[in-house]
Amino acid sequence: MKNKIRVYTILSCCMLGLSACQEDVLVEEVTKGNVTIIGRMSSELTTRTCVDSSSPDGEAGILWASKDQIGVYGDKGTKNALFEAANTGNVAEAEFYGTLASGEYPTYAYYPYGADNATSEVTALKGNLKLEQIFDMTTGKLEGDYKVGTPTIKTYEGRYEFEFEHLFSLLKFDINATETALEGDKLEKIILTLPDGRRLGGEFTFDATSKAVTWTGDATGANELTMVWSDTPALASGKSYTGYITCAPDIRQGDKIKITILTQKFKAEFTRTALVDFAANTCYTFPLSLENYKNDMTVMNRPVFTSFSFEATNNAGKILDKKLVFNGSATRPVDNTTEVLTIDDGTITGCIPYLYNFKLKPTFEVAEGMTVTVGGTSQLSGESEQDFSKPVTYTVSNGTESRDYTVKVTNSGLPVVVLTQSGGGTENWAEAGINVRSKDADWVETDKMAVYNADGSVDMEEAFCGIRLRGNSTQNFPKKPFAVKLASKAKVLGMPKHKRWVLLANWMDRTMLRNSVAFEVAHQTGNAFVDGLGWNPHGYSVEVIMDGRHVGNYYLCEQIKIDGDRVDIKDCIEDIIGDGNANPTMADCGYLLEFDDNYDEVDKFRTGRGLPCMFKDEVSKYSSDIYNQVKARIEAVEANLESGNFDAAYSDLDINSVIDYFFVQELTFNDEYKHPKSVYMLIDGDGKLTAGPVWDFDWQTFVNYDQVQAMNSKYGGTYSCRNTNEWLYGKSKLAEDPFWPWEDPDYINDQPYMWYPLLFKDANFRARVQERWVVIYPQLLNVVDKIDEFAAQNKVSEQYNSAMWPLVSLKNSVGSAFNGDEDMSFNEAIATMKQAYTDRLNWMNMQITSGNFVTDAE
């Protein structure tokens, strides 16, 4: 039989149904002691932490919750023994397990157990009935539910039945705001105020033998009891909301009780007379159908913000008036009049990802008659400026009540690059609604670039520059990549001074990190040996604003250029000819070479294997002999490798750098060194042909084969993916004869993978690979932590970037291959990248240490 608690209506005869108690808690198995106590409520009146909705009208069923704890006293002197309930749900009768001395039986129990009662006598137990109690409609949990139990029967050895009685009164509020000003507003608190001298709670001691309560705490303010609604329900029309709290039974018939209801926007007050004397172990209903009290209920506006925003017109150049939005088929700019912040309790928050100037004029709304101040200074909506680089506290007051709001305005946490074009672009970037200069346009020095740190401080003052498109296939994607040439060298984000910088769009890349992680692999490889890879690019993720449009997350990095702080070789034009040597020899100069089948530089040639080699500088301008000599050296390296004359080849080829470069390409699973594309090498004077720097990793790197194939199947992709448990270079295949006479044979199935299929035929080369791997491998383990670090830096930015530049629906239309993570969340994509990197690293470690290489590739 369920135990009940009689419910009294104390303000009127109207009584509403009880709210449900919903609490499903999974608990570990309770260790049984030598004593079991069966806890039941008083047969006349019952209480417990969870209110049961299955009781008949007029009665409240109060249930034991899972893992409830009681303190038990024994007849042989045991004090405050901890007993824990074994039930996993809410029950009217619970079994509590604990331990007493041998032969000892329990005499008294109390709830809730308190460790601070360890030395307390059963006649002087301590408690605290809070004057502010939290109620959650979902769980139905009560605070201050003190009760005392005594044994009624011993059923068999070690098993006792206890009956518990509540020390205090239970209050039930049924509130309905229909047809009042409070309708629809969020309920925050209900406050009861008694006449002075009365007490509703506080610190106390109680005698479990007599159930007598003695108040010990300060009586100041003890006549006021507050129930906080943790779930702040919106008071919907036609709906009632029920909540419970506990109070001391110090209300007397005839008492004037002031009832205050606080919602987010309003304070409503009225006074009613208590109809009965309150008693312990009894539930009293307060029927708060507010429409019944409209005639004598005072409703006041509370000092709150009802809106807080930043309008573009009041913050020109700081809040952008255009925003890029994906409309389901394409990204396009739309008007952005206002950035709206979120108001939640005492905080106002908003993220404006591109924000770098935090001095803003907010537009806010408060009720008529309110004052708004910051540090005592009056604030006018849309006019008063504040610096939001740090939280700002606004105070709203109606003269009697004040409320503080902490306003926190953040950006994505990344630096902000601001680009301003001077006009003249002929390429329409429809997605951003602006024109940009083509890749082949002449450089100008009338554009401007500025860089700001995430805190708004200036990293690089606005400087004159030229801005134009860069890349090959990537410039045809919706999100455009750019190259920047400063008029004068400058440091950017701590990177050494230079004129040339690149903004990689990473549009194909869900993680936005493939390039930065690949560069980190190169840096870690370079950390292991000074005689391997030299300089490799550095960069940072940034937010980019271009011509007043926030165009998303970019990777700002160093462009591969000859310079003392980059590719540190002799620049023939600037360093040699510029210093007066009009007739340099090959040994005088340095040469940056790119192997790339785009084949779009002026000075270029193809080797016998079809490798497309290009000079990044026009050496033929100043010496056709040098061009021919460099060409002859490269062709000689290839010829010696093809003939198996490895020692002769190595006299002109730096195999340490070639090996380390191989590690980066294979570990990142960058199959593009097969065509090849973006493969850089260099020669400094009469030095050896050296591999590096590395470049271009946003296409099908760090992938999982199965996931890529699944994406192709799901969305009809046409690009296949190599299996990750094989050496990429092992699929090398030389150019075949063309099917049609007009076809270039160098473009038919050309997969020479540079010279690696030839190099791995040499046992000495394979041995050197193994030797260097042993030292480099521990460094490569550090990359996983770097992925986490980079992901954390980009976590906020990616939300805005992926909303502007979604991938799945557009990749096939622009001929971009799937990486396998396009429809994943950012966290899922990062986890996939880490797993792909770890799996590939482990696989390579096994293959290299065991000497398992492909030695028969073409």
C-alpha positions in Angstrom: 0.0 0.0 0.0 1.3 3.4 -0.9 1.8 5.8 2.0 0.2 9.3 1.6 0.5 12.8 2.9 -2.7 14.7 3.4 -2.9 17.9 1.3 -4.5 21.1 2.6 -5.5 24.1 0.5 -4.5 27.1 2.5 -5.5 30.1 0.2 -8.7 28.9 -1.4 -10.7 25.8 -2.1 -9.2 25.3 -5.5 -6.7 22.5 -5.7 -4.8 21.2 -8.8 -3.3 17.8 -9.7 0.2 16.8 -8.6 3.2 17.0 -10.8 5.0 13.8 -11.8 8.3 12.7 -10.3 10.5 11.4 -13.1 13.9 10.1 -12.0 15.6 7.2 -13.7 19.0 6.7 -12.1 21.3 3.7 -12.8 23.2 2.8 -9.6 25.9 0.3 -8.8 25.0 -2.7 -6.7 24.9 -1.7 -3.0 27.1 -3.7 -0.7 24.9 -5.3 2.0 25.9 -5.0 5.6 24.7 -7.1 8.5 21.5 -5.0 9.1 18.6 -4.2 6.7 16.1 -1.4 7.5 12.9 -1.3 5.6 11.9 2.4 5.4 8.2 3.2 5.4 6.4 6.5 5.9 4.0 7.1 8.7 0.7 5.3 8.1 -1.2 8.5 8.5 1.1 11.1 6.7 4.0 10.5 4.4 6.8 12.5 2.9 9.9 11.9 0.8 12.2 13.5 -1.7 10.2 12.6 -4.9 6.6 13.5 -5.3 4.5 10.7 -6.8 1.8 11.6 -9.4 -0.2 8.4 -8.9 -1.8 9.4 -5.6 -5.5 10.1 -5.4 -6.7 13.8 -5.3 -6.0 15.3 -1.9 -3.0 13.2 -1.2 0.7 13.4 -2.2 2.7 10.3 -2.4 6.3 10.9 -1.5 8.9 8.4 -2.6 12.3 7.2 -1.7 14.8 7.9 -4.5 17.7 5.7 -5.5 20.8 5.8 -3.4 19.1 7.7 -0.6 21.1 7.6 2.6 20.0 7.6 6.2 22.0 7.8 9.5 21.3 5.1 12.0 21.8 4.9 15.8 22.1 1.6 17.7 21.2 0.4 21.2 24.9 -0.4 22.0 26.3 3.1 21.2 26.8 3.1 17.4 26.4 6.7 16.2 25.4 7.9 12.7 26.0 4.7 10.8 25.6 5.2 7.1 22.9 3.1 5.5 22.2 3.3 1.7 19.0 2.5 -0.2 19.2 -0.4 -2.6 16.4 0.6 -4.9 17.2 1.7 -8.5 14.0 3.7 -9.0 11.6 5.7 -6.9 9.7 3.6 -4.4 7.3 4.1 -1.5 9.1 1.5 0.5 12.9 1.1 0.4 15.5 -1.3 1.8 18.6 0.4 3.4 21.7 -1.7 4.0 24.3 -0.9 6.6 26.4 -2.3 9.4 26.0 -2.2 13.2 28.0 -4.0 16.0 27.4 -7.7 16.4 24.1 -8.2 18.3 23.2 -4.5 18.1 19.8 -3.4 16.8 18.8 0.0 15.4 16.9 2.4 17.6 16.6 5.6 15.6 17.2 6.7 12.0 17.1 10.1 10.4 17.1 11.4 6.8 19.1 12.8 5.1 22.4 11.4 6.4 25.0 14.0 7.3 28.7 13.2 7.8 28.9 16.2 10.2 26.8 14.2 12.7 29.5 11.6 13.2 29.9 12.5 16.9 26.4 13.9 17.5 24.1 12.4 20.1 20.8 11.1 18.8 19.2 14.0 20.8 21.3 16.7 19.2 21.5 16.1 15.5 22.3 19.0 13.2 20.5 20.2 10.1 19.9 23.2 7.9 16.6 24.0 6.3 17.6 26.3 3.5 15.7 29.6 3.1 16.3 29.4 -0.7 15.5 26.0 -2.2 15.8 24.8 -5.8 13.0 22.9 -7.5 13.3 21.1 -10.8 10.0 20.1 -12.4 11.7 17.3 -14.3 13.1 15.4 -11.4 10.7 16.5 -8.7 13.5 16.6 -6.1 13.0 18.3 -2.8 15.4 20.1 -0.5 15.2 20.2 3.3 13.2 16.9 3.5 14.2 16.1 7.1 12.6 13.1 8.8 13.0 10.8 11.7 12.3 7.0 11.8 11.8 4.5 14.6 11.5 0.7 14.5 8.0 -0.8 14.4 8.8 -4.4 14.0 11.7 -6.8 13.5 10.7 -9.2 10.7 13.6 -11.7 11.1 17.3 -11.7 12.1 19.0 -8.5 11.0 15.9 -7.0 9.3 13.8 -4.1 10.8 10.9 -2.1 9.7 11.0 1.6 10.4 8.3 4.3 10.2 9.5 7.8 9.3 7.8 11.1 10.0 8.6 14.4 8.4 9.9 17.2 10.8 8.6 20.0 8.6 5.8 21.0 6.3 5.6 20.5 2.6 4.4 23.4 0.4 2.8 22.8 -3.0 2.5 25.7 -5.5 0.1 25.4 -8.5 0.8 28.5 -10.7 -1.2 29.5 -13.8 -0.5 32.9 -15.4 -3.2 32.8 -18.2 -4.7 36.2 -19.0 -2.1 38.1 -17.0 1.0 40.1 -17.8 3.2 37.2 -16.7 1.8 34.9 -19.3 4.5 33.6 -21.6 7.4 34.9 -19.5 9.9 32.6 -17.8 9.2 31.8 -14.1 12.3 32.3 -11.9 11.2 32.4 -8.3 8.2 32.3 -5.9 8.8 34.0 -2.5 6.8 33.7 0.7 7.2 36.4 3.3 5.7 36.0 6.8 5.2 38.7 9.5 8.4 39.6 11.4 9.4 37.2 14.1 8.2 34.1 12.3 10.7 31.5 11.0 10.5 29.4 7.8 13.9 27.8 8.0 17.6 28.1 9.0 20.1 26.1 11.0 18.8 23.8 13.7 19.3 20.8 15.9 16.7 18.0 16.4 16.0 15.3 18.9 15.3 12.0 17.0 13.7 10.6 20.2 11.1 13.3 20.5 11.2 14.9 17.0 11.7 18.3 18.7 13.4 21.0 16.7 15.6 23.8 18.2 16.6 26.6 16.0 20.2 27.7 16.3 20.8 29.9 13.3 20.4 33.7 12.9 16.7 34.6 12.7 17.4 37.6 10.4 15.5 37.1 7.2 14.2 33.7 8.4 10.6 34.8 7.7 11.2 34.7 4.0 11.4 31.5 1.9 12.3 31.4 -1.8 11.7 28.6 -4.3 14.0 28.8 -7.3 12.6 27.1 -10.4 15.8 25.7 -11.9 14.2 24.9 -15.3 12.6 28.4 -15.6 9.4 27.2 -17.4 7.7 29.7 -19.7 4.2 30.3 -18.3 2.2 29.2 -21.3 -1.4 30.1 -21.7 -3.9 27.6 -20.2 -1.2 25.6 -18.5 -0.5 25.1 -14.8 2.9 24.4 -13.2 3.5 22.6 -10.0 6.4 22.8 -7.6 7.3 21.8 -4.0 9.5 23.1 -1.2 9.8 22.5 2.5 9.3 25.0 5.3 9.1 25.2 9.1 5.5 24.9 10.4 5.5 28.4 11.8 2.5 29.8 9.8 -0.6 30.5 11.9 -4.2 30.9 10.9 -4.8 34.5 10.1 -1.2 35.3 9.2 -0.8 37.7 6.3 1.4 36.0 3.8 3.0 38.1 1.1 3.5 36.1 -2.1 6.0 37.4 -4.6 6.3 35.9 -8.1 9.4 36.7 -10.1 9.5 36.1 -13.8 12.2 37.2 -16.1 10.5 40.5 -16.9 8.0 41.1 -14.1 7.6 41.1 -10.3 4.0 40.3 -9.1 3.0 40.6 -5.5 -0.2 40.1 -3.5 -1.1 39.2 0.1 -3.4 36.4 1.4 -4.5 35.2 4.8 -3.5 31.7 6.0 -6.6 29.5 6.7 -5.0 27.0 9.0 -2.1 26.6 11.5 0.7 24.7 9.8 1.8 21.4 11.2 4.8 19.1 10.5 4.4 16.1 8.2 1.7 17.9 6.2 1.4 19.2 2.7 -0.2 22.6 2.0 -1.3 23.8 -1.4 -1.0 27.4 -2.7 -3.4 27.7 -5.6 -1.8 30.5 -7.7 -4.2 31.0 -10.6 -3.1 34.6 -11.0 -6.1 35.7 -13.0 -8.1 35.4 -9.7 -5.8 38.0 -8.1 -5.6 40.5 -10.9 -7.6 43.1 -9.0 -5.2 43.4 -6.1 -2.0 42.0 -7.5 0.7 44.5 -8.1 2.8 43.9 -11.2 6.0 45.8 -11.7 8.6 45.7 -14.5 11.8 44.2 -13.3 15.1 45.8 -14.2 16.1 43.5 -17.1 17.3 43.8 -20.7 14.8 42.5 -23.1 17.2 42.7 -26.0 20.9 43.6 -26.5 22.6 43.8 -29.9 25.1 45.7 -32.1 23.7 47.4 -35.2 25.9 47.8 -38.2 24.8 51.4 -38.7 26.0 52.4 -35.3 29.3 50.4 -35.6 30.4 51.1 -39.1 33.5 49.1 -40.1 33.3 47.0 -37.0 30.0 45.2 -37.4 29.9 44.2 -41.1 26.7 45.1 -43.0 27.0 41.9 -45.2 27.1 38.3 -44.2 27.8 35.3 -46.4 25.0 32.7 -46.2 24.6 29.4 -47.9 21.1 29.4 -49.4 20.9 25.7 -50.1 22.6 25.8 -53.5 25.2 28.5 -53.3 26.9 30.9 -50.9 25.8 34.6 -51.3 26.1 37.8 -49.4 23.0 39.1 -47.6 22.3 42.2 -45.6 23.4 42.0 -41.9 21.8 44.9 -40.0 22.3 43.6 -36.5 24.4 41.1 -34.4 22.0 39.9 -31.7 23.4 38.7 -28.3 21.9 36.1 -26.1 20.4 37.1 -22.7 20.5 34.4 -20.1 20.0 35.2 -16.4 22.8 37.7 -15.5 24.9 37.2 -18.6 24.7 38.5 -22.1 26.9 36.7 -24.6 27.6 36.8 -28.3 30.3 35.6 -30.7 31.1 37.8 -33.7 33.8 35.6 -35.3 35.6 38.3 -37.2 35.5 41.0 -34.5 38.8 42.8 -33.9 37.7 46.3 -32.9 35.9 45.8 -29.6 34.9 49.4 -29.0 31.2 49.1 -29.8 27.9 51.0 -29.3 25.3 48.5 -28.2 21.6 48.8 -28.9 19.4 47.6 -26.0 15.8 47.6 -24.8 14.6 48.0 -21.2 11.1 48.8 -19.8 10.1 52.4 -19.6 11.5 54.1 -16.5 14.6 52.0 -16.2 18.1 53.3 -16.0 21.1 51.6 -17.5 24.6 52.3 -16.2 28.2 51.1 -16.5 30.3 51.9 -13.5 27.8 54.5 -12.4 27.8 56.2 -15.8 24.5 56.4 -17.7 24.3 54.5 -20.9 22.2 55.4 -24.0 21.1 52.8 -26.4 22.9 53.0 -29.7 25.1 55.9 -28.6 27.2 55.0 -25.6 30.4 53.2 -26.6 32.2 50.5 -24.4 35.3 48.5 -24.9 34.2 44.9 -25.0 37.6 43.3 -25.2 37.0 42.3 -21.6 33.6 41.6 -19.9 31.6 44.7 -19.2 29.0 44.9 -16.3 25.8 46.8 -17.1 23.4 47.6 -14.3 19.7 48.0 -14.9 17.6 49.7 -12.2 14.0 50.6 -11.6 14.8 52.6 -8.5 14.0 49.9 -6.0 15.6 46.8 -7.6 18.8 46.6 -9.6 20.2 43.9 -11.7 23.8 43.4 -13.0 24.5 41.9 -16.4 27.9 40.7 -17.5 28.3 41.3 -21.2 30.8 39.0 -22.9 31.5 39.6 -26.6 34.0 37.2 -28.2 35.4 36.4 -31.6 36.5 33.0 -32.8 39.8 33.3 -30.8 41.8 33.5 -34.0 43.8 36.5 -35.5 41.9 38.6 -38.0 43.3 39.6 -41.4 41.6 42.6 -43.0 42.1 42.9 -46.8 40.9 46.0 -48.7 41.2 46.0 -52.5 41.7 49.2 -54.4 39.6 48.0 -57.4 40.5 46.7 -60.7 39.6 43.1 -60.3 38.2 41.3 -63.3 37.2 38.0 -61.7 33.7 37.9 -60.2 33.7 36.2 -56.9 29.9 35.7 -56.8 29.9 33.9 -53.4 31.3 37.0 -51.7 29.7 39.6 -54.0 33.0 41.2 -55.0 35.5 41.3 -57.8 39.1 40.1 -57.3 42.2 40.1 -59.4 43.1 37.0 -61.4 46.1 34.9 -60.8 47.8 36.3 -63.8 47.1 39.9 -63.1 49.9 42.3 -62.6 50.8 43.0 -59.0 49.7 46.4 -57.6 50.7 48.2 -54.5 47.4 50.0 -53.8 45.6 47.3 -51.9 45.8 47.1 -48.1 46.4 44.4 -45.5 46.2 44.6 -41.7 46.5 41.9 -39.1 45.0 41.9 -35.6 45.5 39.5 -32.8 42.5 37.8 -31.3 42.4 40.3 -28.4 42.1 43.2 -30.9 45.7 44.4 -30.6 47.5 45.2 -33.8 49.9 42.6 -35.1 50.7 44.4 -38.4 49.6 47.9 -39.1 47.7 48.4 -42.3 50.2 48.2 -45.2 50.1 48.7 -48.9 50.1 45.4 -50.9 48.8 43.6 -53.9 46.1 40.9 -53.7 45.3 38.3 -56.3 44.0 34.8 -56.7 46.3 31.9 -56.4 46.3 28.1 -57.0 45.2 26.0 -59.9 42.1 24.0 -59.5 41.5 25.5 -56.0 40.8 29.0 -57.5 37.8 27.5 -59.2 36.2 26.4 -55.9 33.5 28.5 -54.2 35.9 29.7 -51.4 38.9 31.4 -53.1 42.5 31.2 -52.1 44.7 34.4 -52.4 48.3 35.5 -52.6 49.5 38.7 -51.0 52.6 40.7 -52.0 53.4 43.5 -49.5 54.9 46.7 -50.8 57.6 46.3 -48.1 58.7 43.4 -46.0 56.9 42.9 -42.7 56.6 40.4 -39.9 53.2 38.7 -39.6 52.1 36.9 -36.5 55.7 36.4 -35.4 56.9 35.0 -38.7 60.0 36.6 -40.1 59.7 39.6 -42.4 58.8 39.0 -46.0 56.7 40.5 -48.8 55.0 37.3 -50.0 52.2 35.5 -48.1 49.5 33.0 -48.9 46.0 32.7 -47.7 45.0 29.0 -48.2 41.2 28.6 -48.3 41.2 24.9 -47.4 37.8 24.6 -49.0 38.1 20.9 -49.7 39.1 20.2 -46.1 36.4 19.6 -43.4 39.1 19.7 -40.7 40.7 22.9 -42.2 43.9 21.4 -40.8 45.4 19.1 -43.4 48.0 21.7 -44.6 49.0 22.8 -41.1 49.3 19.3 -39.8 51.4 18.2 -42.8 53.7 21.2 -42.2 54.0 20.1 -38.6 55.0 16.6 -39.8 57.7 18.3 -41.8 58.8 20.4 -38.9 59.0 17.3 -36.6 61.0 15.5 -39.2 63.3 18.4 -39.5 63.7 18.5 -35.7 65.3 15.0 -35.8 68.1 15.8 -38.3 69.8 19.0 -39.4 71.0 17.3 -42.6 67.5 16.5 -44.0 64.6 18.7 -44.8 65.5 22.4 -44.6 63.0 25.2 -44.2 59.3 24.4 -44.5 56.4 26.8 -44.3 54.9 28.1 -41.1 51.4 29.5 -40.7 48.4 30.3 -38.6 44.7 29.9 -38.9 43.0 33.2 -39.2 39.7 34.9 -39.9 39.7 36.9 -43.1 37.7 40.0 -43.9 37.8 41.1 -47.5 36.2 44.3 -48.8 33.9 44.3 -45.8 32.9 40.6 -46.1 33.8 38.0 -43.5 34.9 35.2 -45.9 35.8 32.6 -43.2 38.7 30.6 -41.9 41.9 30.7 -43.8 45.5 29.4 -43.3 47.9 32.4 -43.5 51.3 31.0 -44.2 54.7 31.7 -45.7 54.9 31.4 -49.4 57.8 29.3 -50.8 60.3 31.8 -51.9 64.1 32.2 -52.0 65.1 34.2 -48.9 67.4 34.1 -46.0 64.4 33.4 -43.7 62.8 30.9 -46.1 64.5 28.8 -48.8 68.0 30.0 -47.9 69.8 29.8 -51.2 71.4 32.5 -53.4 68.9 34.4 -55.4 70.6 34.9 -58.8 68.7 38.0 -59.7 68.7 39.8 -56.3 71.8 38.4 -54.7 74.2 37.9 -57.6 73.2 40.0 -60.6 71.8 42.7 -58.3 75.2 42.9 -56.5 77.0 43.5 -59.8 77.8 40.1 -61.2 76.4 40.4 -64.7 77.6 37.0 -65.9 77.0 34.5 -63.2 78.0 30.9 -63.4 75.9 28.0 -62.3 77.9 27.8 -59.1 77.1 31.4 -58.3 73.4 31.0 -58.0 70.6 29.0 -56.3 67.7 27.4 -58.0 64.2 26.7 -56.7 62.5 24.0 -58.8 58.9 22.8 -58.9 57.9 19.4 -60.3 54.2 20.0 -61.3 52.2 18.8 -64.2 50.4 22.1 -64.4 53.6 23.0 -66.2 52.8 26.7 -66.2 56.2 28.5 -65.6 58.3 30.0 -68.3 61.5 28.0 -68.0 60.6 24.3 -67.9 61.4 20.9 -69.3 60.4 17.3 -69.0 62.8 14.5 -68.1 63.0 11.2 -69.9 60.5 9.7 -67.4 58.1 12.6 -68.1 58.8 14.5 -64.9 57.7 18.1 -65.5 60.4 20.3 -64.0 60.0 24.1 -63.8 62.3 26.9 -62.6 60.5 29.3 -60.3 62.8 32.1 -61.6 63.4 32.8 -65.3 67.0 31.8 -65.4 67.1 31.9 -69.2 66.7 35.7 -69.0 70.2 36.0 -67.7 71.9 32.8 -68.9 70.8 30.1 -71.2 73.9 28.2 -70.3 72.8 28.0 -66.6 69.4 26.7 -67.7 71.0 24.0 -69.7 73.5 23.1 -67.0 70.8 22.7 -64.4 68.7 20.7 -66.8 71.6 18.4 -67.6 72.4 17.8 -63.9 68.8 16.8 -63.2 68.6 14.5 -66.2 71.9 12.9 -65.2 70.5 12.1 -61.8 67.6 10.4 -63.4 69.7 8.5 -65.9 72.1 7.2 -63.2 69.1 6.0 -61.2 67.6 4.3 -64.1 70.8 2.5 -65.0 71.4 1.5 -61.3 74.5 3.7 -61.0 73.3 4.9 -57.6 76.7 6.2 -56.3 76.9 8.5 -59.3 73.3 9.7 -58.8 74.0 10.4 -55.1 76.9 12.6 -55.9 74.3 15.0 -57.2 71.3 14.0 -55.1 71.0 14.7 -51.4 69.4 11.4 -50.4 68.9 12.4 -46.7 66.5 15.2 -47.7 64.9 12.9 -50.3 64.3 10.2 -47.6 62.8 12.7 -45.1 60.6 14.2 -47.9 59.4 10.7 -48.7 58.4 10.2 -45.0 56.2 13.3 -45.1 54.5 12.4 -48.4 53.8 8.8 -47.4 52.8 9.5 -43.8 50.3 12.2 -44.8 49.1 9.8 -47.6 49.7 12.6 -50.2 49.3 10.7 -53.4 49.9 13.9 -55.5 53.6 13.3 -55.6 52.7 10.7 -58.3 51.8 13.2 -61.1 53.7 15.0 -59.6 52.1 18.2 -58.2 53.7 20.8 -55.9 56.9 18.8 -55.5 59.7 21.3 -54.7 63.5 20.7 -54.9 66.4 23.1 -54.8 70.0 23.5 -55.8 72.3 26.0 -54.1 75.3 26.8 -56.3 77.2 23.7 -57.0 75.5 21.8 -54.2 73.4 18.7 -54.5 69.8 18.5 -55.7 67.8 18.7 -52.4 64.2 17.8 -51.7 61.8 20.3 -50.2 60.0 22.4 -49.1 56.7 20.5 -48.8 53.5 22.0 -50.0 49.8 21.3 -50.8 48.1 18.7 -48.6 44.4 19.6 -48.7 43.4 16.9 -51.2 42.7 13.3 -49.9 45.4 13.3 -47.2 45.0 11.7 -43.7 42.1 9.6 -45.1 40.4 6.4 -44.3 39.9 4.3 -47.4 36.5 2.8 -46.4 35.1 6.2 -45.5 36.1 7.7 -48.8 34.6 4.8 -50.7 31.4 5.2 -48.6 31.2 8.9 -49.5 31.6 8.0 -53.2 28.9 5.5 -53.0 26.6 7.8 -51.1 27.1 10.9 -53.2 28.2 9.6 -56.5 31.8 10.6 -56.3 34.1 9.8 -59.2 37.5 10.0 -57.5 38.8 6.8 -56.1 41.1 6.5 -53.1 44.2 4.3 -52.6 44.2 1.8 -49.8 46.1 3.1 -46.8 47.9 -0.2 -46.1 50.2 0.0 -49.1 53.1 2.1 -50.2 51.9 4.9 -52.5 55.0 4.8 -54.7 54.5 1.0 -55.2 51.8 1.8 -57.9 54.2 3.8 -60.0 53.5 3.6 -63.7 55.3 5.3 -66.6 53.5 7.2 -69.4 52.0 5.1 -72.1 51.9 5.8 -75.8 48.9 8.1 -76.6 45.8 6.6 -78.1 45.4 9.6 -80.4 48.3 11.1 -82.3 47.6 14.6 -81.0 47.7 13.5 -77.3 50.8 14.3 -75.2 52.3 11.0 -74.0 53.4 12.7 -70.8 49.8 13.0 -69.7 48.7 9.4 -70.2 48.7 7.4 -66.9 51.8 9.3 -65.8 52.5 8.1 -62.2 56.3 8.1 -61.9 56.2 9.1 -58.2 59.3 11.2 -58.8 62.3 8.8 -58.6 61.3 6.8 -55.5 60.5 3.5 -57.5 64.1 3.7 -58.7 65.6 4.7 -55.3 64.0 1.7 -53.5 65.8 -0.7 -55.8 69.0 0.3 -54.0 69.7 -1.7 -50.8 71.9 1.1 -49.5 69.0 3.6 -49.9 66.6 1.2 -48.1 69.1 0.8 -45.3 69.5 4.6 -44.9 65.6 4.9 -44.8 65.6 2.5 -41.9 68.4 4.3 -40.1 66.8 7.7 -40.3 63.3 6.4 -39.4 64.6 5.1 -36.0 65.5 8.7 -35.1 62.6 10.5 -36.8 59.8 8.1 -35.6 59.7 9.4 -31.9 59.3 12.9 -33.2 56.4 12.0 -35.3 54.5 10.7 -32.3 54.2 14.4 -31.2 51.9 15.2 -34.1 48.8 13.7 -32.5 48.9 16.3 -29.7 49.5 19.0 -32.2 46.3 18.0 -34.1 44.4 18.4 -30.8 46.0 21.8 -30.2 45.2 23.0 -33.7 41.6 21.7 -33.5 41.0 23.5 -30.2 42.2 26.8 -31.8 39.8 26.4 -34.6 36.8 24.9 -32.8 34.7 28.1 -32.7 35.8 29.3 -36.1 34.8 26.1 -37.9 31.2 26.5 -36.9 30.9 29.8 -38.8 33.2 28.6 -41.7 31.3 25.3 -42.3 28.0 27.2 -42.3 29.2 29.5 -45.0 31.1 26.9 -47.0 29.4 23.5 -46.8 31.1 20.7 -48.8 28.9 17.7 -49.5 26.4 19.2 -51.8 29.0 21.0 -53.9 32.1 18.8 -54.1 31.1 16.7 -57.1 29.9 19.8 -59.0 33.4 21.2 -59.0 35.3 18.0 -59.5 36.8 17.8 -56.0 37.4 14.4 -54.4 36.0 13.3 -51.1 38.2 13.0 -48.0 35.5 10.9 -46.3 34.7 13.3 -43.5 32.6 15.9 -45.3 29.3 15.1 -43.6 30.9 14.6 -40.2 30.9 17.0 -37.3 34.1 18.9 -36.7 35.0 16.7 -33.7 34.3 13.5 -35.7 36.4 14.8 -38.5 39.3 15.6 -36.2 39.0 12.1 -34.5 39.0 10.5 -38.0 42.2 12.5 -38.9 43.9 11.5 -35.8 43.0 7.9 -36.3 44.1 8.0 -39.9 47.5 9.5 -39.0 48.0 7.1 -36.1 47.1 4.0 -38.2 49.4 5.2 -41.1 52.3 5.9 -38.7 52.0 2.5 -37.1 51.8 0.8 -40.5 54.8 2.6 -41.8 56.7 1.8 -38.6 56.1 -1.9 -39.1 57.0 -1.8 -42.7 60.2 0.2 -42.4 61.5 -1.6 -39.3 60.9 -5.0 -41.0 62.4 -3.7 -44.3 59.2 -4.3 -46.2 59.5 -2.1 -49.3 58.4 -2.3 -52.9 61.5 -2.8 -55.0 60.0 -3.7 -58.4 57.9 -0.7 -59.2 58.5 0.9 -62.7 
